[in-house]
């Protein structure tokens, strides 16, 4: 048997392992015999279905990160929160503020739809930089693993990350935070919130800055303002408005090889998003929901000559872009005996205006384009509990895009309650990702291809969840198979004169197993652990067949570790204090060294990063509602690269004081 055949034959074995675990969990849970009336596995979430449901048998793999818990750990950036999610690989190109990508379940970094209060913040084509997305004013983050294009259209190939901001409930209160630490870092925040059942509001502002870890030109500043308002004019109607503005400026001295050589390169991003949601209960069984969303992003890149004598080779580059997305969505939810049937439709218009100027000894070279495309999607979904023990979700979607025509996606999932404390779930579905505007329309050194098709995926998964030890121990196991087709690849040399540089030529697979455990049987101590095995392989080659290419048949996809492990321990102290220890192990992974041409394959070594944080409330007699915050990232000062030749930060310390909240 060939090595490749052996790999494929091992994949059903992985899913079989999950099934064996299901039977073992069921047997153990049956022996525990928790009270039948206790809904021990019930969860409420929105992203996986677009409908808020509570069920003992969710059919999707969902992780919910609470904003209060993240702030208690001193986590201020969403990227650090996502490192805690099984199957999520967060890859930053070095210091704080540098380009940061998310690889979920081994898929490409543009295979995850990212939403903030329902507003899609991805660029057209799926790319999103997590470097400046902060946790300010966040109520929770929901991460759905698996294809969800049926509900969200393009980009939701391997999952969705949705951020929900606070609603404003309870008496009027203010909160503030100020502190600093390593590398000249500073963070300040101030906010107000409050409301009654009929109305509420929040407003929050924050600034984060650092001098960086490199010798020069490495500062980062991130400003965020967010606000929301909600109202329920009558018992049948609800309205919510939310807005978020951010401005991030990152100075980087590194070139494409990681060498620290540039004294004035900088990247600035301004983003403004607005959402408006309204729901109206038409009857006891019918509800109409309408959502409007707008996302405007203005990225700027400046890298002029370092000195008047800098005029050899490529010595200057400037780029400007304005990217906008306006969308509207309407859902009609029809409730029946034990479920909800949804009819939905959405429209979206993406537009980009881009220009660039490259300066070299060969003369200036200008590029740019202005393009737009619109998309109309219609979808149906049925979710419910068939018998009280069987839950299901069935959906289909049809998209019509002005650039590539029509596209269909489907998804079906089911979960079965084995006992009061154990369930199994299974699902299968498809997804797609539209080409980026650059891949479609770029000019200059690179020529886009307007005839590109969407990248496509098919996937299946099997999972089991169980409670043991009288409900103190939660165990989850999920196995999945994924295939990616029509993957767009770049040809450095066009196949023929005048040809574009991008074509749908590559293919890959990503399969794996995710294991999760949480134990809270100790007094005031909670332990958690997760393990993810991810096997990625190229199944269809791209243009470049050399070993340094990104798509070589049989080789792993870069920057996706086959093995990743997390461990956490949280100890409550007093009424509002806590200490948290988190260890993250990332195994060896393939990468490319672009210092040479063609790029050469490299293997990045495994590393373990340990983070320690604590919240220590001041005595009420000194300062009621005030707490000292301490966080140490990379406590053991591990040295590692998430991208070859771009070192990650070493040990960093932050100390601050928080008042309120």
URCOR-V981941 format. One record per backbone hydrogen bond with DSSP energy under -1.0 kcal/mol. CO is the residue of the C=O (numbers start at 1). NH is the residue of the N-H. E is the energy in kcal/mol with one decimal. If there is no record, write none. Layout:
((CO NH E) (CO NH E))
//
This chain:
((2 6 -2.3) (3 7 -2.0) (4 8 -2.1) (5 9 -2.6) (6 10 -1.2) (10 14 -1.5) (11 15 -1.6) (12 16 -2.6) (13 17 -2.2) (14 18 -1.5) (15 19 -1.9) (16 20 -2.5) (17 21 -2.4) (18 22 -2.0) (19 23 -2.1) (20 24 -2.4) (21 25 -3.2) (22 26 -2.6) (23 27 -2.2) (24 28 -2.4) (25 29 -3.2) (26 30 -2.4) (27 31 -1.6) (28 32 -1.6) (29 33 -1.8) (35 38 -1.5) (38 40 -2.1) (39 42 -1.4) (43 55 -1.2) (45 53 -1.0) (46 49 -1.3) (46 50 -3.0) (55 43 -1.3) (61 145 -2.6) (63 143 -2.8) (65 141 -2.4) (66 70 -2.1) (67 71 -2.5) (68 72 -2.0) (69 73 -1.1) (70 75 -2.5) (71 74 -1.3) (76 135 -2.1) (77 81 -1.2) (78 82 -2.3) (81 84 -1.6) (82 85 -1.8) (85 88 -1.9) (87 105 -3.0) (89 103 -2.8) (91 101 -2.8) (95 98 -2.0) (99 93 -2.1) (100 130 -2.1) (101 91 -2.8) (103 89 -2.7) (104 107 -1.9) (108 111 -1.5) (111 158 -2.5) (113 161 -2.8) (114 121 -2.5) (115 163 -2.7) (116 119 -1.7) (119 116 -2.2) (123 126 -2.5) (127 123 -3.0) (130 133 -1.1) (133 78 -2.4) (135 138 -1.7) (137 166 -2.2) (139 67 -2.7) (140 164 -2.6) (141 65 -2.8) (142 162 -2.7) (143 63 -2.4) (144 160 -1.9) (148 151 -1.3) (148 152 -2.0) (149 153 -2.5) (155 157 -2.1) (156 148 -2.2) (158 146 -2.4) (159 113 -1.9) (160 144 -2.5) (161 115 -2.7) (162 142 -2.7) (163 117 -3.3) (164 139 -3.0) (164 140 -1.6) (170 195 -3.1) (173 193 -2.0) (175 191 -2.4) (176 659 -2.9) (177 189 -2.5) (178 657 -2.5) (179 187 -2.4) (180 655 -2.5) (182 185 -1.3) (183 211 -2.9) (185 181 -1.6) (186 209 -2.5) (187 179 -1.7) (188 207 -2.5) (189 177 -2.4) (190 205 -2.6) (191 175 -2.2) (192 203 -2.3) (193 173 -2.6) (194 201 -2.5) (195 170 -1.4) (198 232 -2.6) (199 196 -2.3) (200 230 -2.5) (201 194 -1.9) (202 228 -2.2) (203 192 -2.3) (204 226 -2.8) (205 190 -2.4) (206 224 -2.5) (207 188 -2.4) (208 222 -2.9) (209 186 -2.5) (210 220 -2.3) (219 251 -2.7) (220 210 -2.0) (221 249 -2.4) (222 208 -2.4) (223 247 -2.3) (224 206 -2.4) (225 245 -3.0) (226 204 -2.8) (227 243 -2.6) (228 202 -2.2) (229 241 -2.9) (230 200 -1.8) (231 239 -2.7) (234 237 -1.7) (236 281 -2.7) (238 279 -2.6) (239 231 -2.5) (240 277 -2.8) (241 229 -2.5) (242 275 -2.6) (243 227 -2.4) (244 273 -2.6) (245 225 -2.7) (246 271 -2.6) (247 223 -2.7) (248 269 -2.7) (249 221 -2.0) (250 267 -2.8) (253 261 -2.6) (253 262 -3.0) (255 258 -1.9) (259 255 -1.7) (259 261 -1.1) (265 252 -1.6) (266 302 -2.4) (267 250 -3.1) (268 300 -3.0) (269 248 -2.6) (270 298 -3.0) (271 246 -2.5) (272 296 -2.2) (273 244 -2.3) (274 294 -2.3) (275 242 -2.3) (276 292 -2.6) (277 240 -2.7) (278 290 -2.8) (279 238 -2.1) (280 288 -2.6) (285 335 -3.2) (286 282 -1.3) (286 283 -1.9) (287 333 -3.0) (288 280 -2.7) (289 331 -2.8) (290 278 -2.6) (291 329 -2.7) (292 276 -2.4) (293 327 -2.4) (294 274 -2.1) (295 325 -2.1) (296 272 -2.4) (297 323 -2.9) (298 270 -1.3) (299 321 -1.3) (300 268 -2.9) (301 319 -2.2) (302 266 -2.2) (303 317 -2.4) (307 310 -1.9) (309 311 -1.6) (313 361 -1.6) (316 359 -3.0) (317 303 -1.6) (318 357 -2.6) (319 301 -2.3) (320 355 -2.6) (322 353 -2.0) (323 297 -2.9) (324 351 -2.2) (325 295 -2.3) (326 349 -2.4) (327 293 -2.4) (328 347 -2.3) (329 291 -2.8) (330 345 -2.0) (331 289 -2.7) (332 343 -2.1) (333 287 -2.1) (334 341 -3.0) (336 339 -1.1) (338 385 -2.7) (339 336 -2.3) (340 383 -2.5) (341 334 -3.3) (342 381 -1.9) (343 332 -2.7) (344 379 -2.5) (345 330 -2.6) (346 377 -3.0) (347 328 -2.3) (348 375 -2.8) (349 326 -1.9) (350 373 -2.2) (351 324 -2.6) (352 371 -2.4) (353 322 -2.0) (354 369 -1.9) (355 320 -2.6) (356 367 -2.3) (357 318 -2.1) (358 365 -2.4) (359 315 -1.7) (359 316 -1.4) (360 363 -2.2) (365 358 -2.7) (367 356 -2.7) (369 354 -3.0) (371 352 -2.6) (373 350 -2.7) (374 402 -2.4) (375 348 -2.3) (376 400 -2.8) (377 346 -2.5) (378 398 -2.5) (379 344 -2.8) (380 396 -1.9) (381 342 -3.4) (382 394 -2.5) (383 340 -3.0) (384 392 -2.3) (389 417 -2.9) (390 386 -3.0) (391 415 -2.6) (392 384 -1.9) (393 413 -2.3) (394 382 -2.6) (395 411 -2.1) (396 380 -2.2) (397 409 -2.0) (398 378 -2.1) (399 407 -2.1) (400 376 -2.4) (401 405 -2.0) (405 401 -3.0) (407 399 -2.9) (409 397 -2.5) (410 430 -2.3) (411 395 -2.6) (412 428 -2.4) (413 393 -2.3) (414 426 -2.7) (415 391 -2.6) (416 424 -2.3) (419 422 -1.1) (421 467 -2.8) (422 418 -1.6) (422 419 -1.8) (423 465 -2.5) (424 416 -2.9) (425 463 -3.2) (426 414 -2.8) (427 461 -2.6) (428 412 -2.7) (429 459 -2.4) (431 457 -2.0) (432 155 -1.3) (433 455 -2.5) (436 440 -1.8) (437 441 -3.5) (438 442 -1.8) (439 449 -3.3) (442 448 -2.5) (447 501 -2.9) (449 452 -1.5) (455 433 -2.2) (456 485 -2.7) (457 431 -1.6) (458 483 -2.5) (459 429 -2.1) (460 481 -2.7) (461 427 -2.2) (462 479 -2.9) (463 425 -2.7) (464 477 -2.4) (465 423 -2.6) (466 475 -2.8) (468 471 -1.0) (468 473 -2.1) (469 472 -1.4) (472 520 -2.1) (473 468 -2.9) (474 518 -2.0) (475 466 -2.6) (476 516 -2.8) (477 464 -2.5) (478 514 -3.1) (479 462 -2.5) (480 512 -2.1) (481 460 -2.1) (482 510 -1.4) (483 458 -1.9) (484 508 -2.0) (485 456 -2.5) (487 505 -1.4) (487 506 -2.2) (489 503 -1.7) (496 499 -2.5) (501 491 -3.2) (503 489 -2.5) (503 505 -1.3) (506 487 -2.5) (507 539 -1.8) (507 540 -1.9) (508 484 -3.4) (509 537 -2.3) (511 535 -3.7) (512 480 -2.5) (513 533 -2.8) (514 478 -2.4) (515 531 -2.5) (516 476 -2.4) (517 529 -2.5) (518 474 -2.9) (519 527 -3.0) (524 572 -2.7) (526 570 -2.6) (527 519 -3.1) (528 568 -2.8) (529 517 -2.6) (530 566 -2.4) (531 515 -3.0) (532 564 -1.6) (533 513 -1.9) (535 511 -2.4) (537 509 -2.6) (538 554 -2.9) (540 507 -2.0) (546 549 -1.9) (551 542 -2.0) (552 555 -2.5) (555 538 -2.1) (562 534 -2.1) (563 587 -2.8) (564 532 -2.6) (565 585 -3.6) (566 530 -2.0) (567 583 -3.0) (568 528 -2.5) (569 581 -2.4) (570 526 -2.5) (571 579 -2.1) (573 577 -1.9) (577 573 -2.9) (578 615 -2.8) (579 571 -2.9) (580 613 -2.4) (581 569 -2.2) (582 611 -3.2) (583 567 -2.4) (584 609 -2.8) (585 565 -2.5) (586 607 -2.2) (589 604 -2.7) (590 559 -3.3) (591 602 -2.1) (593 600 -1.8) (600 593 -2.8) (602 591 -2.5) (604 589 -1.4) (607 586 -2.7) (609 584 -3.1) (610 635 -3.7) (611 582 -2.7) (612 632 -3.6) (613 580 -2.9) (614 630 -2.3) (615 578 -1.8) (616 628 -2.8) (619 622 -1.9) (619 623 -2.4) (623 626 -1.5) (625 660 -2.9) (626 618 -3.0) (627 658 -2.7) (628 616 -2.7) (629 656 -2.6) (630 614 -2.6) (631 654 -2.6) (632 612 -2.5) (633 652 -2.0) (634 637 -2.3) (640 648 -2.7) (643 646 -2.3) (652 633 -2.1) (653 182 -2.2) (654 631 -2.5) (655 180 -2.0) (656 629 -3.1) (657 178 -1.7) (658 627 -2.5) (659 176 -2.2))
//
